[in-house]
Amino acid sequence: MIQITGPGTLWLTALLFFIAIFGRYVLFSLGFWWLFKVSMKEQFAHRAVQTRPRKPGQDRREIGWSLLTSLIFTAIAIGVILAYQAGYTKIYTDLSAYPLPWYPASIVLVMFIHETYYYWLHRWMHKPGVYRWVHKTHHDSITTSPWTSFSFHPIESTLQAIVIPILTFVLPLHISAVGLLLLIMTVSSAINHLNTEIYPRDFNRHWLGRWLIGATHHSLHHAQFRFNYGLYFTFWDKWMNTESPDFHKLFAQKTGDKKEKRANS
């Protein structure tokens, strides 16, 4: 863990974290855009979820909001580092400090808590009195792209960012587990906003795939607003009956599943 010993190292650490956070966003966004919009354009053209053109200047606006989001994420990260140095968090660096099975279990537990927090936060953000001030910025991107993945109003960015840092005060988490969780969050968000379905045919019925959110699932949230509130997983949407009734049919259309298309027609 980086040690902050004075104003100089504080600003240097903040700069390094900002470069890592915003750079990670740019790297994954460009990577997914290149893979599924350029190098695999012909193979995946039929999997595009929305046909509505993106608004003029939408990429630029999304990158601008994402820049601000990255600054907020950086500030929170610095706060966690300072709290760790003061002995307030339960982050640990020695793998032998806890039984090895706790390492994967802690990741699963944090993802479940994060999913639960986000689902109910997301539903709250869609309340009329809240939506306009908190969530509308993200929904300006009706047709999404990987650039949309960090495009949030500062209030939403803060609300989204606080859950994992708070958990570091409650749960013992290895420093690499925290990093892995943040990486999963970035990759998942890019995939969900890709606007191109990368999962294979029938994956929505697979024992694992039926619980994972992808581009088709999340695109319906941006298009319909009142369904598909999940972050990583579909279980809260299934449990609360908020999964779009159009999901399986649309997934079949985007992945060429003729059998399922006939069943849903």
C-alpha positions in Angstrom: 0.0 0.0 0.0 1.3 3.5 -0.9 2.3 5.6 2.1 1.3 9.2 2.1 3.8 11.2 4.2 3.1 14.8 3.3 1.5 17.2 0.8 4.0 16.2 -2.0 3.3 12.5 -1.8 -0.5 13.2 -1.3 -0.7 15.1 -4.6 1.6 12.6 -6.4 -0.5 9.7 -5.2 -3.7 11.5 -6.2 -2.3 12.1 -9.7 -1.2 8.4 -10.0 -4.6 7.2 -8.9 -6.4 9.5 -11.3 -4.2 8.3 -14.2 -4.9 4.7 -13.2 -8.7 5.2 -12.8 -9.3 7.4 -15.9 -6.7 5.5 -17.9 -8.4 2.1 -17.0 -11.7 3.6 -18.2 -10.1 4.8 -21.5 -8.2 1.6 -22.0 -11.2 -0.7 -21.6 -13.5 1.6 -23.5 -11.1 1.8 -26.5 -10.4 -1.9 -26.3 -14.0 -2.9 -26.4 -14.9 -0.3 -29.0 -12.0 -1.5 -31.3 -12.8 -5.2 -30.8 -16.5 -5.0 -31.4 -17.0 -2.0 -33.6 -14.0 -2.2 -35.8 -12.0 -5.5 -35.9 -15.2 -7.6 -35.5 -17.6 -5.2 -37.1 -18.9 -7.7 -39.7 -19.1 -10.6 -37.4 -21.0 -8.7 -34.7 -23.0 -6.2 -36.8 -26.2 -8.2 -36.3 -25.7 -8.1 -32.6 -26.1 -4.3 -32.2 -28.7 -3.8 -29.6 -30.0 -0.3 -30.5 -30.3 1.0 -34.1 -31.0 4.6 -33.0 -28.0 6.8 -33.9 -26.1 8.2 -31.0 -26.6 12.0 -30.4 -24.1 14.4 -31.9 -21.2 15.0 -29.5 -22.4 12.2 -27.2 -18.9 10.6 -27.0 -17.4 13.9 -26.0 -20.0 14.5 -23.3 -19.7 11.0 -21.9 -15.9 11.3 -21.7 -16.3 14.7 -19.9 -18.6 13.3 -17.3 -16.4 10.3 -16.9 -13.4 12.6 -16.3 -15.3 14.1 -13.4 -16.3 10.7 -12.2 -12.7 9.6 -12.2 -11.7 12.7 -10.1 -14.4 11.7 -7.5 -13.2 8.1 -7.5 -9.7 9.4 -7.0 -10.7 11.6 -4.0 -12.5 8.6 -2.4 -9.5 6.3 -3.0 -7.1 8.8 -1.3 -9.5 9.0 1.6 -9.4 5.2 2.0 -5.5 5.2 1.8 -5.4 7.8 4.6 -7.9 5.8 6.7 -5.8 2.7 6.1 -2.6 4.5 7.3 -4.4 5.6 10.4 -5.5 2.0 11.1 -9.2 2.5 10.6 -9.8 0.1 7.7 -9.6 -3.7 7.7 -7.5 -3.9 4.5 -4.6 -6.4 4.9 -1.6 -7.1 2.8 -0.4 -10.5 4.2 -2.4 -13.3 2.6 -1.7 -15.6 5.6 -3.5 -13.2 7.9 -6.8 -14.9 7.2 -7.6 -18.4 6.0 -7.1 -18.7 2.2 -10.8 -19.6 1.5 -11.7 -16.2 2.9 -10.0 -14.5 -0.1 -12.5 -15.7 -2.8 -15.4 -15.7 -0.3 -14.7 -12.0 0.5 -14.9 -11.2 -3.2 -18.2 -13.0 -3.6 -19.6 -11.4 -0.5 -18.7 -7.9 -1.5 -20.1 -8.4 -5.0 -23.4 -9.6 -3.5 -23.6 -6.6 -1.1 -22.6 -4.3 -3.9 -25.3 -5.7 -6.2 -27.9 -5.4 -3.5 -26.9 -1.8 -2.7 -26.8 -0.8 -6.3 -30.2 -2.4 -7.2 -32.1 -0.5 -4.5 -30.1 2.7 -5.1 -30.9 2.4 -8.8 -34.6 2.0 -8.2 -34.5 5.0 -5.8 -32.7 7.1 -8.5 -35.6 6.5 -10.8 -38.1 8.2 -8.5 -39.3 11.3 -10.3 -38.1 13.7 -7.6 -34.6 12.1 -7.6 -34.1 11.1 -11.3 -33.8 14.7 -12.7 -31.1 15.7 -10.3 -29.1 12.4 -9.9 -29.6 9.9 -12.7 -30.7 11.8 -15.8 -27.1 12.5 -16.9 -26.5 8.8 -17.3 -29.8 8.3 -19.2 -29.0 11.0 -21.7 -27.2 8.1 -23.4 -30.2 6.2 -24.7 -28.0 4.3 -27.1 -24.9 3.4 -25.1 -21.3 2.7 -25.8 -18.3 1.7 -23.7 -17.8 5.5 -23.1 -21.1 5.5 -21.2 -19.8 3.3 -18.4 -18.5 6.1 -16.2 -20.8 8.9 -17.5 -22.6 9.9 -14.3 -23.6 13.1 -12.5 -21.2 13.8 -9.6 -23.9 12.9 -7.0 -24.5 9.5 -8.7 -20.7 9.0 -9.0 -20.3 9.5 -5.3 -23.2 7.3 -4.4 -21.9 4.5 -6.6 -18.3 4.9 -5.3 -18.8 4.8 -1.6 -20.0 1.2 -1.1 -16.7 -0.7 -1.5 -14.7 1.9 0.5 -17.3 1.6 3.3 -16.9 -2.2 3.3 -13.2 -1.9 3.8 -14.0 -0.5 7.3 -16.2 -3.5 8.0 -14.8 -6.6 6.2 -11.2 -7.8 6.1 -10.2 -7.4 2.4 -6.8 -8.2 0.9 -5.5 -5.2 -1.0 -5.4 -7.3 -4.2 -9.0 -8.4 -3.7 -10.0 -4.7 -3.6 -8.1 -4.1 -6.8 -9.7 -7.2 -8.4 -13.2 -6.0 -7.4 -12.6 -2.6 -9.0 -11.3 -4.3 -12.2 -14.4 -6.5 -12.4 -16.6 -3.4 -11.9 -14.9 -1.6 -14.8 -14.9 -4.5 -17.2 -18.6 -5.4 -16.4 -19.7 -1.8 -16.9 -17.9 -1.6 -20.3 -19.5 -4.9 -21.4 -23.0 -3.8 -20.2 -22.8 -0.5 -22.1 -21.2 -2.0 -25.2 -24.4 -1.9 -27.3 -23.2 -5.1 -28.9 -24.0 -8.5 -27.4 -20.8 -10.4 -26.9 -22.3 -13.5 -25.1 -23.1 -16.5 -27.3 -26.4 -17.9 -28.3 -28.5 -19.5 -25.5 -26.2 -17.9 -22.9 -29.2 -16.2 -21.3 -30.5 -19.7 -20.5 -27.2 -21.1 -19.3 -26.9 -22.0 -15.6 -24.3 -19.2 -15.3 -25.3 -16.8 -18.1 -28.9 -16.4 -16.8 -27.5 -14.6 -13.8 -25.1 -12.3 -15.6 -26.0 -8.9 -17.1 -24.8 -8.1 -20.6 -25.3 -5.5 -23.3 -28.8 -6.7 -24.3 -30.0 -6.8 -20.7 -28.8 -3.4 -19.8 -29.7 -1.7 -23.1 -33.3 -2.5 -22.2 -32.9 -0.4 -19.1 -31.7 2.6 -21.1 -34.6 2.1 -23.6 -37.4 1.2 -21.2 -36.3 2.9 -17.9 -38.5 0.7 -15.7 -36.8 -2.7 -16.0 -33.4 -4.3 -15.5 -31.9 -2.3 -12.6 -29.0 -4.7 -11.7 -25.3 -4.0 -11.8 -23.5 -7.4 -12.3 -26.3 -9.9 -11.8 -29.9 -10.5 -12.7 -31.1 -12.1 -9.4 -32.6 -9.0 -7.8 -34.5 -8.2 -11.1 -35.8 -11.8 -11.1 -36.7 -11.8 -7.4 -38.5 -8.4 -7.6 -40.1 -9.1 -11.0 -38.3 -6.1 -12.6 -36.6 -8.0 -15.5 -37.9 -6.8 -18.9 -40.3 -9.2 -20.5 -38.6 -8.4 -23.8 -35.1 -9.6 -22.7 -35.1 -13.2 -23.9 -36.7 -12.4 -27.2 -34.3 -9.5 -27.9 -31.3 -11.7 -26.8 -32.5 -14.3 -29.3 -32.7 -11.7 -32.0 -29.2 -10.4 -31.3 -27.5 -13.8 -31.1 -29.4 -15.6 -34.0 -31.3 -18.1 -31.8 -34.0 -19.0 -34.3 -35.6 -21.6 -32.0 -36.0 -19.1 -29.2 -37.3 -16.4 -31.5 -40.0 -18.7 -32.7 -40.9 -19.6 -29.1 -41.3 -15.9 -28.2 -43.1 -14.8 -31.4 
